[in-house]
């Protein structure tokens, strides 16, 4: 045996019978790994460690422990390890995200997604993403489905003012646990194994109700020609029990057509109930559906069942609509089947072709018409159960089509109303702007002509100086000599000497400035800008020499 094989054996021995597993609370990342789910940030933790897990983050009171009884499925390279365990210690604190932890001594099942023993049946995917990511993907989808289903099936709390009066409150979960298709969910946990001084390895697991029974696939053979199921003809031992006399007896059952159809009826009913809460099971194949005649999840202990209970065990391919990327858009949180008052009628979802993997468990000779007759016999006529006078418990796609038409009509009306409101607002703003412009033209309250302000001397000088540069009062010496004797003014006056004309302009400018207070002439430099020792006379001399 190689050193690697010896190492793997030593690690797998941690799941041997009698070993104790300490359970730490663990919150798994949202489901991912399938096309309809978004991917989380890249897994960036050391090999052998879980994302977002800190063993010291929770009080020891939140921890529990189980003892390994035996391996149910898995093994080295077998993917998820499914272990039958017995509760050793209950957590002292309860988490509402799962059912109350069973009492010590009760049997439970731990489905452990330990990457060390992957790839299992997913060798290609493991080669693409690695065992660590593959194990996390499967754990995220299984845990996410269980947690959602448990939450949707929790009984509603009684009103705060009811004081326990009136109708007795339902206490059992309507989706998980007996008599439902999904096992009772006892939470998602993490376990740790010592790997040397100061080193540990971690793995995540889902803890669930122990389902003791046989898969439908195990109860049948397969026809060599068409692959249909062939239920065994001899009696099947489902489990042993202690009789009234204190002796151990075997619970034997003959697989008759009524027995098989009772189980098949319950499968179809549960599937449409799950569709009504936006859950679709892509892997409810006969190998994953267990038939049991015993309830290990009861509050009062183990109980024998009179009717067969089918249970779906693998949820790694279950699609929860509300956790998909398609549900992130506005108005898309609920799947359209949730609009129905009741679950859709099984006739709307089931057919011999759609349930071909179960042909033989129900009569392989049935035509489509005979199959539909059986559906009506078991589930009632295809009618809307919410209508007055109806005794049905299901809804129809005709109701769904009407609801969808009403919904889109409402959306269209809301869009039109929104557009009308936008048009009215635009009209109002346009009218307001028009009135404002009219007021400004007429010298109304908003006219800038009524505003009074006093510009600073520096700002006034700069504006006037810019204007004088654009329309210069001065000319060059040559131009001045040519036109100094006579000039024409804007008023038509001619033969006015240039120097006199300039003085007249300065006088007019000074008069116009007086209405705003004294301010410097554009022809003079502000005192703050004059050189030391320069007087006004010197500045005038400079200007005359130019």
C-alpha positions as CSV (number, residue, x, y, z in Angstrom):
1,X,0.0,0.0,0.0
2,X,1.3,3.4,-1.0
3,X,1.8,6.3,1.5
4,X,-1.1,8.1,-0.2
5,X,-3.4,5.2,0.2
6,X,-2.4,4.9,3.9
7,X,-3.1,8.6,4.3
8,X,-6.5,8.3,2.7
9,X,-7.4,5.3,4.8
10,X,-6.4,7.2,8.0
11,X,-8.7,10.1,7.0
12,X,-11.6,7.9,6.1
13,X,-11.3,6.2,9.4
14,X,-12.5,9.4,11.0
15,X,-16.0,8.3,9.8
16,X,-15.7,4.8,11.4
17,X,-18.4,3.4,13.6
18,X,-18.3,4.8,17.1
19,X,-16.5,8.0,16.1
20,X,-18.0,11.3,17.5
21,X,-18.5,14.3,15.2
22,X,-18.8,17.7,16.8
23,X,-21.2,19.9,14.9
24,X,-20.5,23.7,14.5
25,X,-23.1,26.0,13.1
26,X,-22.4,26.9,9.5
27,X,-24.0,29.3,7.1
28,X,-23.3,28.2,3.5
29,X,-23.0,30.5,0.5
30,X,-26.1,30.8,-1.7
31,X,-26.7,28.0,-4.2
32,X,-24.5,28.0,-7.3
33,X,-22.9,25.8,-9.8
34,X,-25.9,25.5,-12.2
35,X,-26.8,27.9,-15.1
36,X,-29.7,29.4,-13.3
37,X,-27.7,30.5,-10.3
38,X,-25.2,33.4,-10.0
39,X,-21.7,32.5,-9.0
40,X,-20.3,33.8,-5.7
41,X,-16.8,35.3,-5.4
42,X,-14.1,32.9,-6.2
43,X,-13.3,30.5,-3.4
44,X,-10.2,31.9,-1.8
45,X,-9.5,29.9,1.4
46,X,-6.7,27.4,2.2
47,X,-7.3,23.9,1.0
48,X,-9.3,21.9,3.5
49,X,-11.1,24.9,4.9
50,X,-14.7,26.2,4.5
51,X,-15.7,29.6,3.2
52,X,-16.9,32.1,5.9
53,X,-16.5,29.5,8.7
54,X,-15.0,30.5,12.1
55,X,-15.2,27.8,14.8
56,X,-14.8,30.5,17.5
57,X,-17.6,32.8,16.1
58,X,-20.4,30.9,17.9
59,X,-20.9,30.0,21.5
60,X,-20.2,26.4,22.6
61,X,-23.9,26.3,23.5
62,X,-24.7,26.3,19.8
63,X,-22.7,23.1,19.1
64,X,-24.0,19.5,19.1
65,X,-22.5,16.1,18.5
66,X,-23.5,12.8,16.9
67,X,-22.0,9.3,17.0
68,X,-21.4,7.4,13.7
69,X,-23.4,4.2,13.5
70,X,-22.5,3.1,10.0
71,X,-21.8,4.3,6.5
72,X,-24.9,4.2,4.2
73,X,-23.2,5.3,1.0
74,X,-20.0,7.0,-0.2
75,X,-16.5,5.7,0.5
76,X,-13.1,6.9,-0.8
77,X,-13.7,8.6,-4.1
78,X,-17.4,8.2,-3.6
79,X,-18.4,11.8,-3.3
80,X,-20.7,12.8,-0.5
81,X,-20.5,10.5,2.6
82,X,-23.9,9.5,3.9
83,X,-23.7,8.4,7.5
84,X,-26.3,7.0,9.9
85,X,-25.7,8.7,13.2
86,X,-27.1,8.8,16.7
87,X,-27.5,12.0,18.6
88,X,-25.1,12.4,21.4
89,X,-25.6,16.0,22.5
90,X,-28.2,18.6,21.6
91,X,-27.2,22.2,21.1
92,X,-28.3,24.3,24.1
93,X,-29.4,27.1,21.8
94,X,-31.9,26.6,19.0
95,X,-31.6,28.1,15.5
96,X,-34.9,28.9,13.8
97,X,-33.5,28.1,10.3
98,X,-34.1,24.3,10.9
99,X,-36.3,21.9,12.9
100,X,-35.5,21.4,16.6
101,X,-32.5,19.2,17.1
102,X,-33.6,15.6,18.0
103,X,-33.1,14.2,21.5
104,X,-30.0,12.1,22.4
105,X,-30.4,8.5,21.2
106,X,-32.4,9.4,18.1
107,X,-31.2,8.4,14.7
108,X,-30.3,11.0,12.1
109,X,-28.5,11.1,8.8
110,X,-25.4,13.3,8.1
111,X,-24.7,13.9,4.4
112,X,-21.1,15.1,4.4
113,X,-19.6,17.0,1.5
114,X,-15.9,16.3,2.3
115,X,-13.8,17.3,-0.7
116,X,-11.1,14.8,0.3
117,X,-13.3,11.9,-0.9
118,X,-14.6,13.5,-4.1
119,X,-15.1,13.5,-7.2
120,X,-17.7,10.7,-6.9
121,X,-19.7,10.6,-10.1
122,X,-18.5,14.1,-11.3
123,X,-15.0,13.4,-12.5
124,X,-15.3,15.8,-15.4
125,X,-16.6,18.6,-13.3
126,X,-14.1,17.9,-10.6
127,X,-11.3,18.2,-13.2
128,X,-12.7,21.6,-14.3
129,X,-13.3,23.3,-11.0
130,X,-11.5,21.1,-8.4
131,X,-12.8,19.0,-5.6
132,X,-13.0,21.9,-3.1
133,X,-15.3,24.0,-5.4
134,X,-17.3,20.9,-6.4
135,X,-18.0,20.0,-2.8
136,X,-19.1,23.5,-2.0
137,X,-21.4,23.7,-5.0
138,X,-23.2,20.6,-4.0
139,X,-23.4,21.6,-0.4
140,X,-24.7,25.1,-1.3
141,X,-27.5,23.6,-3.4
142,X,-28.6,20.9,-1.0
143,X,-28.5,23.2,2.0
144,X,-30.2,26.0,0.2
145,X,-33.1,23.8,-1.0
146,X,-33.6,22.2,2.5
147,X,-33.5,25.6,4.2
148,X,-36.0,27.2,1.8
149,X,-38.4,24.2,1.9
150,X,-38.3,24.1,5.7
151,X,-39.0,27.9,5.9
152,X,-41.9,27.7,3.4
153,X,-43.5,24.9,5.4
154,X,-43.2,26.3,8.9
155,X,-46.5,26.8,10.6
156,X,-47.6,30.4,10.9
157,X,-47.3,31.9,14.3
158,X,-50.7,32.6,16.0
159,X,-51.8,36.3,16.2
160,X,-50.3,38.1,19.2
161,X,-53.8,38.9,20.5
162,X,-55.2,35.4,20.0
163,X,-54.2,34.1,23.4
164,X,-54.5,30.6,22.2
165,X,-58.2,30.8,21.5
166,X,-60.1,29.5,18.6
167,X,-58.8,26.9,16.1
168,X,-55.9,24.8,17.2
169,X,-52.7,26.0,15.7
170,X,-50.8,23.7,13.3
171,X,-47.4,22.7,14.8
172,X,-45.9,20.4,12.1
173,X,-44.1,21.5,9.0
174,X,-46.2,21.1,5.9
175,X,-43.2,20.6,3.5
176,X,-40.5,18.8,5.4
177,X,-40.8,15.7,7.7
178,X,-43.6,13.1,7.9
179,X,-45.8,12.7,5.9
180,X,-44.1,14.9,3.2
181,X,-41.8,14.1,0.3
182,X,-38.8,15.9,1.9
183,X,-37.1,14.6,5.0
184,X,-37.1,16.7,8.1
185,X,-34.2,19.2,8.1
186,X,-32.0,19.6,11.2
187,X,-29.6,22.2,9.8
188,X,-26.3,22.7,8.0
189,X,-23.2,22.2,10.1
190,X,-19.4,22.1,9.9
191,X,-17.1,19.4,11.3
192,X,-13.3,19.7,12.0
193,X,-10.6,17.1,12.0
194,X,-7.1,17.5,13.5
195,X,-4.3,17.3,11.0
196,X,-1.3,17.8,13.2
197,X,-0.2,20.3,15.7
198,X,-2.4,23.4,15.3
199,X,-3.8,22.3,12.0
200,X,-7.3,21.2,11.1
201,X,-9.4,20.1,8.1
202,X,-13.0,21.1,7.7
203,X,-16.1,19.8,5.9
204,X,-19.7,20.9,5.6
205,X,-22.8,18.6,6.1
206,X,-26.5,18.6,6.0
207,X,-28.3,16.8,8.9
208,X,-31.7,15.3,8.2
209,X,-34.3,12.8,9.2
210,X,-33.3,9.1,8.9
211,X,-35.4,7.5,6.2
212,X,-35.4,3.7,6.6
213,X,-36.6,1.9,3.5
214,X,-35.9,1.0,-0.1
215,X,-35.5,3.1,-3.3
216,X,-38.1,2.4,-5.9
217,X,-35.3,1.4,-8.3
218,X,-34.2,-1.2,-5.7
219,X,-37.7,-2.6,-5.5
220,X,-37.8,-3.3,-9.3
221,X,-35.9,-4.9,-12.1
222,X,-35.6,-3.3,-15.5
223,X,-37.1,-4.7,-18.7
224,X,-34.3,-5.6,-21.1
225,X,-36.2,-4.4,-24.2
226,X,-37.9,-1.1,-23.2
227,X,-36.3,-0.4,-19.8
228,X,-39.6,-0.2,-17.9
229,X,-39.7,-1.0,-14.2
230,X,-40.6,-4.5,-13.2
231,X,-41.6,-4.6,-9.5
232,X,-40.4,-7.7,-7.7
233,X,-43.1,-10.3,-7.1
234,X,-41.9,-11.7,-3.7
235,X,-42.5,-10.0,-0.4
236,X,-40.1,-7.3,0.6
237,X,-38.7,-6.8,4.1
238,X,-38.7,-3.1,4.9
239,X,-37.4,-3.3,8.5
240,X,-37.5,-5.2,11.7
241,X,-39.6,-4.2,14.7
242,X,-40.4,-5.4,18.1
243,X,-43.9,-6.9,18.4
244,X,-46.3,-6.8,21.3
245,X,-44.8,-10.0,22.6
246,X,-41.4,-8.4,22.8
247,X,-40.1,-10.5,19.9
248,X,-38.4,-9.0,16.8
249,X,-40.4,-9.4,13.7
250,X,-39.9,-8.4,10.0
251,X,-42.1,-5.8,8.4
252,X,-42.9,-7.5,5.0
253,X,-44.9,-6.0,2.2
254,X,-46.2,-7.4,-1.1
255,X,-45.8,-4.9,-3.9
256,X,-49.3,-4.7,-5.3
257,X,-50.7,-2.2,-7.7
258,X,-52.7,-0.3,-5.0
259,X,-49.5,-0.1,-2.9
260,X,-47.5,1.3,-5.8
261,X,-50.2,3.7,-6.9
262,X,-50.6,5.1,-3.4
263,X,-46.9,6.0,-3.4
264,X,-47.1,7.3,-6.9
265,X,-50.1,9.5,-6.1
266,X,-48.2,11.0,-3.2
267,X,-45.2,11.8,-5.4
268,X,-47.3,13.7,-7.9
269,X,-49.2,15.6,-5.2
270,X,-46.0,16.6,-3.5
271,X,-44.3,17.7,-6.7
272,X,-47.1,20.1,-7.6
273,X,-47.2,21.4,-4.1
274,X,-43.5,22.3,-4.4
275,X,-44.1,23.9,-7.8
276,X,-46.6,26.1,-6.1
277,X,-43.8,27.5,-3.9
278,X,-41.4,27.9,-6.9
279,X,-39.4,24.7,-6.4
280,X,-38.7,22.2,-9.2
281,X,-36.9,18.9,-8.7
282,X,-34.8,17.9,-11.7
283,X,-33.6,14.6,-10.1
284,X,-36.7,12.8,-8.7
285,X,-35.6,9.6,-10.4
286,X,-36.6,6.2,-9.0
287,X,-33.1,5.7,-7.5
288,X,-33.5,8.9,-5.4
289,X,-37.1,8.2,-4.1
290,X,-37.2,6.0,-1.0
291,X,-40.4,4.1,0.1
292,X,-40.6,3.9,3.9
293,X,-43.0,2.4,6.3
294,X,-41.5,3.9,9.4
295,X,-41.2,7.5,10.8
296,X,-38.0,8.2,12.7
297,X,-38.7,11.9,12.9
298,X,-41.7,11.9,15.1
299,X,-41.7,13.8,18.4
300,X,-42.8,10.8,20.4
301,X,-40.3,8.4,18.9
302,X,-40.2,5.9,16.1
303,X,-43.6,5.0,14.7
304,X,-44.9,2.4,12.2
305,X,-46.8,3.7,9.2
306,X,-49.9,2.2,7.7
307,X,-49.4,3.8,4.3
308,X,-46.2,4.0,2.2
309,X,-44.4,7.3,2.4
310,X,-42.2,8.3,-0.6
311,X,-39.2,10.5,0.2
312,X,-36.8,12.3,-2.1
313,X,-33.3,12.2,-0.8
314,X,-31.0,14.1,-3.2
315,X,-31.7,17.8,-3.6
316,X,-28.4,18.9,-5.3
317,X,-30.2,19.4,-8.6
318,X,-33.3,21.1,-7.1
319,X,-34.0,24.5,-8.5
320,X,-35.3,27.1,-6.0
321,X,-36.7,30.0,-8.2
322,X,-36.3,32.7,-5.6
323,X,-32.6,32.0,-5.4
324,X,-32.0,32.0,-9.1
325,X,-30.6,35.0,-11.1
326,X,-33.9,35.2,-13.0
327,X,-35.8,36.2,-9.8
328,X,-33.6,39.3,-9.3
329,X,-35.5,41.5,-11.7
330,X,-38.3,43.7,-10.7
331,X,-41.6,41.8,-10.2
332,X,-39.8,38.5,-10.8
333,X,-39.3,37.3,-7.2
334,X,-42.3,34.9,-7.4
335,X,-42.6,32.3,-10.1
336,X,-45.8,32.6,-12.1
337,X,-47.1,29.3,-10.6
338,X,-47.1,31.1,-7.2
339,X,-49.9,33.3,-8.5
340,X,-52.3,30.4,-8.5
341,X,-54.7,30.2,-5.5
342,X,-53.9,26.4,-5.2
343,X,-51.2,24.1,-6.5
344,X,-51.5,23.3,-10.2
345,X,-53.6,20.2,-10.9
346,X,-51.4,17.1,-11.5
347,X,-53.1,16.7,-14.9
348,X,-51.5,19.9,-16.0
349,X,-48.0,18.6,-15.2
350,X,-48.0,14.8,-15.4
351,X,-48.3,12.5,-18.4
352,X,-47.0,9.0,-19.2
353,X,-44.2,10.5,-21.3
354,X,-43.2,13.0,-18.6
355,X,-43.1,10.2,-16.0
356,X,-41.5,7.6,-18.3
357,X,-38.9,6.6,-15.7
358,X,-41.7,5.4,-13.6
359,X,-43.5,3.4,-16.3
360,X,-44.0,0.0,-14.8
361,X,-44.4,1.3,-11.3
362,X,-47.7,2.5,-12.7
363,X,-49.3,0.2,-15.3
364,X,-47.1,0.2,-18.5
365,X,-50.1,-0.7,-20.6
366,X,-51.9,2.5,-19.7
367,X,-52.7,4.8,-22.6
368,X,-52.7,8.6,-22.2
369,X,-56.5,8.5,-21.8
370,X,-56.3,5.8,-19.1
371,X,-53.6,7.7,-17.3
372,X,-55.7,10.9,-17.3
373,X,-58.7,8.9,-16.0
374,X,-56.6,7.7,-13.1
375,X,-55.5,11.3,-12.4
376,X,-59.2,12.5,-12.3
377,X,-60.0,9.6,-10.1
378,X,-57.3,10.5,-7.6
379,X,-57.2,14.3,-7.8
380,X,-60.6,15.2,-9.0
381,X,-61.7,16.9,-12.3
382,X,-59.6,19.5,-14.0
383,X,-61.4,22.6,-12.5
384,X,-60.4,25.6,-10.5
385,X,-60.6,24.6,-6.9
386,X,-60.9,28.2,-5.6
387,X,-64.2,28.8,-7.5
388,X,-67.5,28.7,-5.6
389,X,-69.0,25.3,-5.4
390,X,-65.8,23.5,-6.4
391,X,-64.6,20.6,-4.2
392,X,-61.2,20.5,-5.9
393,X,-57.9,21.3,-4.2
394,X,-56.0,22.4,-7.2
395,X,-55.8,25.2,-9.8
396,X,-55.7,25.1,-13.6
397,X,-53.6,26.7,-16.3
398,X,-56.7,28.4,-17.6
399,X,-56.7,30.3,-14.3
400,X,-53.0,31.1,-14.7
401,X,-53.6,32.4,-18.2
402,X,-56.3,34.7,-16.9
403,X,-54.1,35.9,-14.0
404,X,-51.3,36.6,-16.5
405,X,-53.6,38.5,-18.8
406,X,-54.9,40.6,-15.9
407,X,-51.4,41.2,-14.7
408,X,-50.1,42.4,-18.1
409,X,-53.2,44.5,-18.5
410,X,-52.5,46.1,-15.2
411,X,-48.9,46.7,-16.1
412,X,-50.0,48.3,-19.4
413,X,-52.5,50.6,-17.6
414,X,-49.9,51.6,-15.1
415,X,-47.4,52.4,-17.9
416,X,-50.1,54.5,-19.6
417,X,-50.9,56.3,-16.4
418,X,-47.3,57.0,-15.8
419,X,-46.9,58.4,-19.3
420,X,-49.9,60.7,-18.8
421,X,-48.5,61.9,-15.6
422,X,-45.2,62.7,-17.3
423,X,-46.9,64.5,-20.1
424,X,-49.0,66.6,-17.6
425,X,-45.8,67.5,-15.7
426,X,-44.0,68.4,-18.9
427,X,-47.0,70.6,-19.9
428,X,-47.0,72.3,-16.5
429,X,-43.3,73.0,-16.6
430,X,-43.6,74.4,-20.2
431,X,-46.5,76.7,-19.1
432,X,-44.5,77.9,-16.1
433,X,-41.4,78.6,-18.2
434,X,-43.6,80.5,-20.7
435,X,-45.2,82.7,-18.0
436,X,-41.7,83.4,-16.6
437,X,-40.4,84.5,-20.0
438,X,-43.5,86.7,-20.5
439,X,-43.0,88.3,-17.1
440,X,-39.4,89.1,-18.0
441,X,-40.3,90.7,-21.3
442,X,-43.0,92.8,-19.6
443,X,-40.9,93.9,-16.7
444,X,-42.7,91.7,-14.3
445,X,-41.6,90.5,-10.9
446,X,-39.0,88.3,-12.4
447,X,-37.5,90.9,-14.8
448,X,-33.9,91.6,-14.4
449,X,-34.5,95.3,-15.0
450,X,-36.0,95.7,-11.6
451,X,-33.0,94.3,-9.9
452,X,-30.7,96.9,-8.3
453,X,-27.1,96.2,-7.5
454,X,-24.0,98.2,-7.0
455,X,-21.0,96.8,-8.7
456,X,-17.6,97.2,-7.1
457,X,-15.4,100.0,-8.5
458,X,-12.8,97.4,-9.7
459,X,-15.4,95.3,-11.6
460,X,-17.0,98.5,-13.1
461,X,-13.6,99.8,-14.2
462,X,-12.7,96.4,-15.8
463,X,-16.0,96.4,-17.8
464,X,-15.6,99.9,-19.0
465,X,-12.0,99.4,-19.9
466,X,-12.8,96.3,-22.0
467,X,-15.5,98.4,-23.8
468,X,-13.0,101.2,-24.4
469,X,-10.5,98.8,-25.9
470,X,-13.2,97.4,-28.2
471,X,-14.2,101.0,-29.3
472,X,-11.0,102.9,-28.7
473,X,-11.3,106.6,-27.8
474,X,-7.7,107.1,-28.8
475,X,-6.0,107.1,-32.2
476,X,-2.5,106.8,-33.3
477,X,-0.4,110.0,-33.5
478,X,-0.6,110.0,-37.3
479,X,-4.3,109.5,-37.3
480,X,-4.6,112.2,-34.6
481,X,-2.6,114.7,-36.7
482,X,-4.8,114.0,-39.7
483,X,-8.1,114.4,-37.9
484,X,-7.3,116.7,-35.0
485,X,-8.6,119.8,-36.8
486,X,-12.0,118.6,-37.4
487,X,-14.1,115.5,-36.7
488,X,-17.7,114.4,-36.8
489,X,-19.7,113.1,-33.9
490,X,-22.5,110.5,-33.8
491,X,-25.0,113.3,-33.4
492,X,-23.8,114.7,-36.7
493,X,-21.9,117.6,-35.4
494,X,-18.8,118.4,-37.4
495,X,-15.6,120.5,-37.2
496,X,-15.2,119.9,-33.5
497,X,-11.5,119.8,-32.4
498,X,-10.3,116.4,-31.3
499,X,-9.2,117.5,-27.9
500,X,-12.6,119.2,-27.2
501,X,-14.4,116.1,-28.4
502,X,-12.4,114.0,-26.0
503,X,-13.2,116.3,-23.1
504,X,-16.9,116.2,-24.0
505,X,-16.8,112.4,-24.0
506,X,-15.1,112.3,-20.6
507,X,-17.7,114.6,-19.2
508,X,-20.6,112.4,-20.5
509,X,-18.9,109.4,-19.1
510,X,-18.5,111.0,-15.7
511,X,-22.2,111.9,-15.7
512,X,-23.2,108.3,-16.5
513,X,-21.0,107.0,-13.8
514,X,-22.5,109.2,-11.2
515,X,-25.7,107.1,-11.1
516,X,-23.6,104.2,-9.8
517,X,-21.4,106.1,-7.5
518,X,-17.9,107.3,-8.2
519,X,-15.8,104.8,-10.2
520,X,-12.5,105.3,-12.0
521,X,-12.5,106.2,-15.7
522,X,-11.5,103.5,-18.1
523,X,-8.8,105.9,-19.3
524,X,-7.2,106.0,-15.8
525,X,-5.5,103.3,-13.8
526,X,-6.9,102.4,-10.4
527,X,-4.8,103.8,-7.6
528,X,-4.1,100.3,-6.4
529,X,-2.5,99.6,-9.8
530,X,-0.5,102.9,-10.1
531,X,3.2,102.9,-9.6
532,X,4.4,104.7,-6.5
533,X,4.8,108.4,-7.2
534,X,2.6,108.5,-10.3
535,X,-0.1,111.2,-10.0
536,X,-3.2,111.7,-12.1
537,X,-1.5,114.6,-14.0
538,X,1.4,112.3,-14.9
539,X,-1.0,109.7,-16.2
540,X,-2.8,112.3,-18.3
541,X,0.5,113.4,-19.7
542,X,1.3,109.8,-20.7
543,X,-2.0,109.4,-22.4
544,X,-1.6,112.7,-24.4
545,X,1.8,111.6,-25.6
546,X,0.6,108.3,-27.0
